[in-house]
Amino acid sequence: MYINKKIIRSAVCALAAGAAALLCGCTEIDEDAPAPVMATVVSEKPYPVTAGSLVFEEAPQTVGSLSPAVTEIICELGFEDRLTGRSEYCIYPESASEAAVLGSAANPDVDAIIESAPDLLISLSPIAKKDITAIEAAGTRVWIIFPPQSTGDLYRCYEEIAAVFGGKLNCSAAAEDALEPLKKSLYDARDSMESFVYIMSPELAAASDSTFAGNFFSCFGKNAAGKRDEKNGEEDISMTAEELLALDPQWLILPDSVSVYELPEETSGLSAIKNNRIIVLNDDVLERIERPTSRLDTAVYAILNQINEKSGENAADNENNENNENGGNSESSESQEE
């Protein structure tokens, strides 16, 4: 049988063209178009890490700390082996005392720091510029961390330190793990006080929400003195007895060094004082608040214990008053019947 080869070639070409049209979505191919670029997945690296004005291309191998809270955080995050120097006030954890003493942020021992030669020196408090210049000239970098003004800032502090020493890939998880007990305690403390004012001195200096203490206590309830007016460009934390009476918080918080009897006489009319709803902060609790770390959870539960104790006393007093009133009414009824 005779087969026309031209017809076969035409049919094959038609089929090939049809297949190409299907594969290309029935559109014409632009021969001048650039070839498609294949996407490449770039793995994020742990460094560089930016902290404040410093950029770290790798983790510091040695560190000196001039702040007790920073020393504690470094150790808690698992980097205690890099701690070669500490301030004279860094006494926790106890093992940190083995590091060389480098003075304090207010009075750094520059010679001791230069001799110790840590890769990095950290402080939560300012260091004199001349001291920073001398320390940096000797080859040690200086990182001044802005002190936390809220519990959120405390998380940031943990996260930044974890990133500097362990890289940025797992720093968030490290901060969350370290602060999980504190997070739980603050959850337990929510709405335990209707309203409060934290009075820090007999002159009625009150902690606003812009301070760490004020923000911390706001986890328990409403800070009646949370918003303060500005005076000469700064927040005015002082208040008069009349202002405090107008706020009339349900709870009053005082440091152990301030007695309720030292407050202005007019404050005796406060509901908190009348109902004996006064929380007293001992030195241990104050230290936890003034130098916050994950151990702040112990302060939370110490305060909660006082709240529960005072609330129980008030409930018992109210019950006794009701019983007395009911007993009096009963006696009155019996006398009327007779």
Number of C-alpha atoms within 10 A of each C-alpha: 3 4 7 8 9 8 10 11 10 11 12 11 12 12 11 12 12 13 12 15 14 11 10 11 9 11 10 9 11 7 7 6 7 7 7 6 6 6 6 6 6 6 6 8 10 17 17 15 20 14 15 11 8 13 12 15 13 14 17 16 14 20 26 28 30 28 20 22 21 24 27 23 23 20 17 16 19 13 18 19 13 18 22 23 27 28 24 18 15 22 15 14 14 9 10 19 17 12 19 17 22 24 20 21 21 11 13 19 16 16 13 14 23 17 11 19 20 24 18 20 24 21 23 20 15 14 19 12 9 9 15 19 13 15 21 16 11 14 13 22 19 21 19 18 17 13 17 17 16 19 20 12 14 19 18 15 21 24 21 22 23 24 25 23 22 21 20 20 14 13 21 16 12 19 23 15 12 19 19 13 16 21 17 11 18 19 12 15 20 15 13 15 22 14 21 27 28 26 24 18 16 15 14 18 16 26 24 24 21 14 14 23 20 23 20 21 26 23 20 23 17 21 26 24 22 19 14 18 10 10 9 6 7 9 13 15 19 17 15 14 19 12 11 19 15 10 16 20 23 21 25 21 21 21 17 15 12 16 12 18 10 10 16 14 10 12 19 15 12 21 16 21 17 12 15 16 24 20 21 20 20 15 12 12 21 17 13 18 20 13 19 25 23 21 16 25 22 16 21 22 17 15 21 20 13 16 20 13 13 17 17 12 15 15 12 12 13 12 12 12 12 12 12 12 12 12 12 12 12 12 12 11 11 10 9 8 7 5
